């Protein structure tokens, strides 16, 4: 049963459904939904022709996409349909329903429903709660995209994945988020940020305030700049400081760039001096350079340390560092060599780091353009690259996930400024 590409329900309503000879069986009126594993799926199409409704079971559907819907059976074989409250219909029962959070507060309205093909079924994968869904139902989504483009803007997507939605039942009055607030902290920070972004501002702020500080610190970086600003400004100084101090310095620097200067200075003055200094150093670099991408949080040890001693230290030091791909061998702040974790694991415990380190090192300067940094990391299959000044002093590292952000940039990333 082919289902090609991205399909929204509003694109299918009123489409003609053709039999094997090309004759029209009727036009799509609605869709019957049943429970599926793991997602709800279409059970049948409700067709309408000359004010009479009929039911085309999914097993009898041939082609199904936003350009063509066809049937494997002919008109005499299509069963008449009598509307029933026992059926769950998408347009009748899901469209325009309010989604409520775990505490029963209204969150957003369902403007459209997205389908994807899975195991020969058309499954409900997300609800559209944004302006695109409204424009799509009005038939002017493409035209509106063109208008946004003229002004240099992009029409935003605003989808909530079905994994966050309660199981559906007939006679729906509301739709609820399935994730209770006390379980939010168990989600990935990006998923938490997605939920916060979809709810009204005051609900998102309340949700953020309920998070464990460590989880809050991870989720904050995933949010858009205006949402981050609103959240930080709503927190008292102690709470905001607690969250910022738990963020990696490069992410904290991104946050400071998103805040008003006065608020950023207030936070920098309230966090620990060493952490504030790390953030200030990163803020001094332009965003589209290696200095703007790098983190100054990395593992470095002296060359005389043995592998055994390095592993013992690594167990203690690594929990405080966001990513550990390599150990950097440094003396008097000068970068001498690099040892990968693999090198550390397979080497004799009694060897010194100077004996196992790689000395042919690829480095970049803080001023190196981010595109050049990406090309070097790609060319040499690196997980991270050191950033060093003209005297070979190690200033920081750019990791592979920083490079991915260049090509798939989070909406939160913006040009850093000095604070």
N, C-alpha and C positions, 0 to 999 in steps of 0.2 A: 504494500500500500504506500505509494510514493507521496511524501510531503516534503516539498523543497523550500528551503530558505526560511526567512523570518515571516511569520504570518500573524496578523492580528484579526480578531473577530470582526471588528468594524469594517475591515476590508472585504470580508466575505458576505456580510449581510446584504441581501438583495441581488447577489450574484445568481445567474441562471445555472441550473444543474442539468446536464445533457445526458441523454441515454446513449447506448452504443451506436445509434445511427445519427446522432447529432440533434435529435429532437429535444425540445425543452420539457423537462419533467415538472418544473416549477422554479421558483426563486427562493433562496435561502431566507427563512424567517428567523430561525434560532437554532440552538444546538443543545442536545441533552447531554448532561455530564454525569459520569458515574465515578466511583472511587477506583483508583488504580494503584499500582505499586511501582515506584514510590509516589507518583503524581496522579492527580485526577485526569481523566481522559474523556474524549468524545465517545458517546455511545451511538448517537444517531443525529442526523440532520433533520430539522423540521422545515418542510418546503411549503410554499403557498402558491396556488394557481387558481385564478378566478374565485378568490376569497375562500377556497377550500384548502385545508391543510393536510399534508401527508407526511409520513415518516420514512426516511431512508436510513436503514441501519448502516453502521460504519463498515460492516463486512461486505456491503454491497457497493461501497464507494470505490471508484477506479482511480482517477487522477484527482489530487487535492492540493491546490496551491492558490495563490491570490490572483491568478489569471484564468485558471480552468478548474472547474469541478465537474467530474463526470461520474456516471453510474454504470455498473456492470449489468443492470437489469432494466427492463422496459416498463412503461407506464402501468400496464395491468398488474404487474407484480409489486408495485409500491403500495404500502398499506396506508389507509387513512389514519389521521391522527386527531384524537380528541384531547384538548388541553387538560392537563391534570396537575393538581397541586403536589402529587407524589413524585413528579419529575423535577429535577433541578435543571433549569434552563439558564444559559449564560446571559443573553440580552435581557430576559425578563427578571431574573433573580439575582444576578451578580452585578450587572451594570448599575452604576450610581449608588451602590451600597457604601455605607460608611465603614471604614476599617477602624477598629478601636484597639487601644493598647491594653496591657495586662490589667490596668486599673479601671478599665471601662471608659476612659476618656476618648472622644472622637479624635481620629488622627488625620485621615485623608479619605478621599472619595475614589472609587474605582471608575476610571474613565474608559478603560479598554482592557482586553485580556490577550496575552501573547501565547501562541501555540508553537510547539516544536514536535518533530517526528521522533518517536522512540519505540523501537521494537514493534513496528507496523501500526503503531497507534499515534494519534494526535493528542499530545498531552498539554495540559495547562501548566506553563512554566513560570509565568509572572503576571502581575497586574500592573497596568500603566496608570499611575496616579498623577501624571503631570499634564502640562499644556499640550504636549504632542497627542495624547490620547483624545483630548477634546477636539483638537484640530483635525485629527484623523477621522473622527466620527462625523465631522462637518464636511469632510472631503476636501480640505484645503491644507493638508499637512505639507505637501510638496511645494505649493505656492508660498506658504509661510516660510519654509526653509530658504527659498530664494530671496525673500525679503530680508530675512536675518543676515544672509550672506552679503547682501548689498551694504549693510551697516557693519560688516566685519565681525558678526557674532554668529554663534552656533545655537540652534534650537536644542535645548537640553533634553536628554532622555531621563525619565524618572520612573523606574521600574522597581517593584518590590518582588523579589523571588518567591515562588510558591512555598519554598521551604519554611518561610516565616508565617505562613497562613494556616489557620485552623483547618481541620478536615471539613469539607462542605456537606451540608445536609439540605434536603428540600425545605421550602418555606423559610428561607433565610430572612432575618431582619437586619442583622449586622454581620460583619466578618471580623474576626479577631486575629491579632498577632499571636502566634502559637508560643512565642518565647516569653515566659514570665520574666519580670524585671530581675528577680533574684538569680535567674539563669543566664542573663545577658553576659556576665563576665566570662562565661565558658566559651563564648563565640570568638572567632578570629577577630582581631581589632578592625580589620577592613569591613567585616560584616556588621560590627557594632556601629562603625562610622556610617555605614549605609542606612541602618535603621534611624540613627540620629538625624541624618540628612533628610529622611522622608517625612518626619513628624513635624508639627508646628514648632517654632523656635522655643517657646516656653516648655514644651514637652521634651524636646531634645536636651535642653539645659538641665531639666530635672532628672532625666535619664543619666546624663553624664555625671551629675553630682552623686548619683547612687553607686557609681562604679568604684571598684577597688582602685587606689591611686596608681598602681603599676599598670593595670589594664587601661585606665584613663589616659596615662601617658602614651601608651602604644596607639590607642585609638585616635588621639588628638591630631597626630600628624597626618592621618588619612582624610581629614575633613577639609572642606573648602575654606579659603581664607576668611570669608565673611562669617562663617559658622564658628571658626576658631576664635575670632575676635569676640563674638557675642558670648561664647562660653567663658573665655578667660575674664572678660569684663564683669561677668555675673558672679564669679567666684571671689570669696574674700582673699586677702593677700596670702594668708597662711596656706589655704587650700591650693591656690594657684602656684605658689612657690613649691609646695610638696609635689605637685604634678610635674612642673618643669624640671626639678632636680632629678626626676626619674627618667627623663628623656635623654637619649644619646645627644652629645653636643651638636652634631650637625642638624638633627631634627629640631633641637631647641633653637638653633640659630635661624632656621626657616620660620619657626613660630615668631621669634622676635621681629623678623622682617614683616610679618603679617599684622603686627600690632601697631597702634599709634605710638609715637616716639616716647611720650610721657609714660605710658603703661609699660613699654619695654624697659625703660630705664628703672622704673620702680621694681620690676621683677629682677632685673640684673643686680640691683642693689640689695635685694632680699635673699638671694640664693648664696650658697657658699662661695667664697672668694675664688678658689681654684676652678670651680665649675664656671663661674662667671667669666673668668679670664679665658677659658677654652672657647666659650661662645663668642666672646669679643674678637678673638683671633680669627674665627671663621667668618664673622660678619665683615671683616676687613676686605674680603675677596669678592669679586664679581661672580654672579651666579653661573655664568656660562663659561667658567674656567675650572681648571682642576682644583684650585683653591676653594672655589664656591661649591664644588661637589664633594670635597674630601671630608673625612672625619679625622679628628686628632685623637681618637680613642683606638689604640691598637696595642698589640703585645710586642715588646722589645726587650731583649736580654743582652748582656755583655758576651763577648766572644769566648771568654775563658770558662764559661758555665758548661758543665757536662750535660749530656742528654738526659741523664737521670735527674739532675737538679732542675733542668728546664721543665721536665714533665711534672715534677713536684710543684714547681711554681705555677705552672699552667693550670693545674687543678684549682689553685687558689685564685689566680688572676682572671681566668676566662669568664666566670659568671658576671663580672663587671664590665665586660666588653661586648658590644652588640654582635659583631661577627669576627670569627677567628679563622682565617684561611692560611695565614703564614705567620711565622715568628721572624721578626726583624732583628738582625744582629747589629747592635749599635755600640759605639765607643766614643765618648766625648761628644755625643749628639750626632756623630757622623755615621752614615749608613755604610756598613761594611759588607753585608750579605743578607741572604734570605734563606730560611729553611721552611719547607712545607710541613704540614702535620704528618704527611706520609713519611717524609725524611726523618722526623722525630721518632715515629713509631718503629720503623724498620732498622734504625741505626743502633749500634752497640751502646749501651747505657754509659759506658766509660769514656766515649769519645767526647771531645769538646765541640761546642757549636761551630767554632772556627774551622773544625775539620770536616764538618758535613755541609756547611753552608754553600750556597751558590753565589759566586761573586760577579758573574756576568748579569748585571741587574738592569732591567728596564725601569727608568724613572721618568717623571715629568716634572716640570716646574709649576709653581702655583699659577702662573699666567697662561699655561697651555690651554688652548681652546678645548672645550668639552668634546667636540667632534673628533679632534685629534686623539684625545684620551681614549675615546670609544674605539677608534680604529686600531690603536696600539693594543688595547686589551683583547680585541677580537683577533688581530693578526697573530698574537703570541699565546692565545688561549689562556689568559690570566684570569684568576678569580679576584685579584686586587692588584693595584699598582701603586708604588710609593710616590709621594710628592716631596721633592727635595729642593732646597734653594741652591744658589750658585756655589755655595761652599759645601754642598752635599750634606747639609743638616736635614735630618728627616723631620718633616713638618706634619705629615698626615698620610692617609691612604685613600684612594678612590676604589670602592668595591664594585663588583659586577652588578649588584642590585641598583647602585647609583647610576650606572650606565643604562640599565634597562629603563630607568625613569626618564632618560632623554628621549627614548623612542616611544615609550608608553607613559607620558608624563602625567602624574597625578595633578588634579586641578588645584591642589594646595600649593604646588611649587611656584614661586614667583621670584623676581629679582630681589636679592638681598640688599639692604642698605645699612650703612653704619648707624649705630644707635648711640 
